């Protein structure tokens, strides 16, 4: 595990160097490609995960799951439309927990009070990103919720939550080597968020440190050692939903009537809408007996 983490840290450092020599537009294109591929793909098999134990060959149940899932996504979009401030705050908190849960799931055997630990870890990641791009983040939040959050709120929150997280990590991680590795990762991510664009920093973390590990966890849960080509099976199963999500996002950008300078806000709103049901599915997967026994 530490060797894999270190190799990803080295790659992240290389991306910091990449951000020093590439324009913001190139960084954004690279990150968008990553999000639209691995980022969207890692949430495209939620229905298969949900139905693993119950579905078997029952297509009616599969249709029911699909209707409910799409209904939750639609509800998320409606909440963002009617009460965007509350929706945005809820999305950030839920995403904080989700990022922390995925990051630590296979690194610590047992965690007391995981809700706080996971949420504080994800919140530290978000606040680091927000603090280094506070003006852009303020504008995005304002476009979505009509609320402008001053930089000092991000700064104070980062100092408090980041300090508590380090204390949590020191207490909960029994392996001091792993503690150092994880602390170093936070420093490297800080460099990335500082030097890279907002979308590049978010995209790299989202793809490399969240989506790809999530894909591996899902494949392990769905197929274990039963399939000779589990990645191919996963992609085949997720392909239709992945393509559908891409069509919706690309079409809204090229054919929609929204101003292009507001698309980043709409993009994050769309991610939020599909995140809500995905977080529930991943939580069920991680707490499933099958997941732990594979």
N, C-alpha and C positions, 0 to 999 in steps of 0.2 A: 504493500500500500504506500509507504513513504516514497519509494522509488517512482511510482506512477505520479504521485503528487509533485515531486521535485521536477520531473520531466515536463509536467504541465506548467509549473512555475517558470521554468527556463523558456518555454514557448511564449508565455505571457510577457516575459522580459523582452523577448525578441519583438513582440508586438508593440511594446513601448518604444523600441528603437524605430520600428516601422512608422509609428505615429509621428516621430520627430522629422522624418524626411518626406512624408506624404501629405498632400493637401487634405483639408477637411472633407471635400467632396469625394475623394478616393476612399478615405476612411469610412465614410457613410455608405458608399456603394458596397464595400467589402462586408461591413457589418450587416447591411440589409440583406445581402445574399445569404449570410450565415443564419440570420433570423428566419428568413423565408424558407430555408432548407431545413437544417437541423432544429431550429427553434420551433417552427410550426409542426414539423414532423413528430417531435417528441410528445405532442399532445393529441396526435391524430388517431391513436389507438385506444383512447379511453373507453370506448364502448366495448371493445373486445376484452379489456381488463375487467370491466364491470360484470360482464356476462360469463366470465371464464367458468365459474362453478355452477351457474344456474342455466345458462343457455343451451349448451350442447348443440342440438340441431333445430332448436325451436325458433323459427324465423319470426313468429308473432311476437315473442319476447324481445327479439332483436329490434323489431320495429318500435316497440314500446319504449325501450331504452333510448332509441334514436330520437323519438318525439320528445321525451322528457328532457334529454340532454340539450336538444336545440331550443326547447322551451326555456331552460335555465339561461342559455346564452342570450336569447331574445330578451328575457327579463332583465339581465344584466345591462343590455344596451338601453332598455327603457329607463332603468334606474339612473344610468348616466345622463340620459336626456332630461329627466324631470328633477332629479336631486343630485346633480353632478358632484357637489362638494362632499356629501356623505358617501357617495359611490366611490369617489377617488380615494378618500381616506380609508375606506374599507378595503379597496383593492390593494393599497400599499401595505396595510397591516397583514392581510391574507398572504400577499406575495412574500413579505418578510418571513413569515412562518414557513411558507412553502420552500423558499430558497434554503433556509436553515435546515429544514427537515431533510431535504435531498442531500445537502452537503455533508451532514453528520450521520446519516442513516447507517452507513457501513463502516464508520470509523470508531464509533463507541458502542459497546455491546449493550449497555443499559444506562439510561439517563433519568435521574429523578427530575421532576418538573421540566419536561422537554419543551412544553409550550413557551415558557419564558426564554429558555436557552436558544431555541430555534428562532424565535421572533427577534430576540436581541441581535443574533448573528446577522439575519437578513436585514434588519434595520440599520446595522452598522454599515453594511455594503451599500444600501441605498443612500444613507446620509453622507458617506464618503463621496459618492457620485454626485449627489445634489450639491454638496459644499463646493466642489471644484467647478461646478457649472451652475452656480446659483442663479445668475441672471436668466439663463435659458430656461432653467427649471421653473423659476418664478413666472416667466411668460407662459409656459405650457400649463402650469397650474391655473393661472389666471384665465387662459383661454377656455379651459375645461370647466372651472368652477366659479369664475368671476371673483376669486379671492386671491389677494396678493400676500404671500408669506415672505417676510423680511429675512435677509441672510442670517441675522443673529439667531433666529429660531433654529435654523439648520445647524449652526455652529454650536450652540448650547446643547442641543439634542445629541449631536455627535460626541461631544465631550462626556456627557453623562452616560449615554447608552454604550459608547465605545469602552469607557472605563469599566462599567459593570460587566460587559462582555468579557474583557480580559480577565477579570476576577473569576467569572464563571468558568472560563476555559482553564485557568490555572487550577481551579478546584476539581473540575470534572475530568480533565485529561490526565490520566495516571502516568502515561508515557511522556516524559519531559521532551524527548526528541520530537514527538508529534506536536507538542505544544509549540516548540520553536518553529517547526515547519509551518504550522497554521498561522503563527504570528508573522512570520516572514511573508506568507501569502498576502496578508492584509496590507503589509508595506508595499509589496509589488503591485497590488491592485490600486493602492493610493497613487503610485507613480503613473499607472495606466490612466486612471481617471483624471490626473493632473495634466498629463501631456496629450492624451487623446481627445477626440471630440466626444460630445455627450453620447451620440449614437454608437460610436465605436467602442467606448468604454462599456456601455450597457450591453452592446451586442456581443462583445468578446466574453464578458462574464456569463451572459445568458446562454451562449452556445457552448463554450468550453467547460465552464465550471458548473453548469446546471443541466442544459439540455442533453449533452452527450452522456454524462453519468446517469441521467434519468432514463435515457434510451437503454443503457446497459441493464439498469435495474428492472425495467419493464420486460426486456427480452429474457432475463433470467427468470422472472415470474411467469411469463407466458409459456416459455418453451423449455427452460432448464437445459438439460443435456439430451433431450429427446430428439431434437432436430439436428440434422447435419449442417444446415445453412439457416440458422435462426434469424440472422439479419435480413436475409432475403425474404423469409416468411413474414417478418415484421413489416418490411417495406410494402410487400404485396397486400397485406391486410390494411395498412394505413393509407395506401396510395389514393383512394377515392376521396377520403376526407381531406387529405393534404392538398390535393388539386383543387377541391372545392373552396378551401380557405384561401388559396393563392388567387383563384379567379375573382373572389369577392374583393380581396384587398387591392389587386392590380386594377380591376375594373373601376373601383371607387376612386383610385388615384387618376387614371387617364380619362375616364368618362364622367366622373362626378362633377358637380357644380361647385364644390367647396374650393376656397382659395388654397393654392399650393402651400402657402406659409402656415396654414392650419392643419396640414395633413399629418404632421408629427403628433399633434394632439389627438386626432382621430385614430391614428395608428395605435397609440398607447391605450385609447379607450377600447378599441377592438381587442387588443391583447387582454385587457382587463375583463372584458365580457366572456372570453373563452377560458380565462384563468379560473374563475369561480368554480365551475363544475370540475375542471381538471384537478384542482387542489383536493376536492372531496374524493375523487377517484384515486389519486395517489395516496391519500391518507388511508383509504380502505385497503389499498394494495400493501402498503408498508405494515399495516397491522393484521394482515391476513396470515393465517396459519400456514397457508401454502407458500407464501413469500419467504417466511423464515425457515421452512423445511427444505426449500430447493437448494 
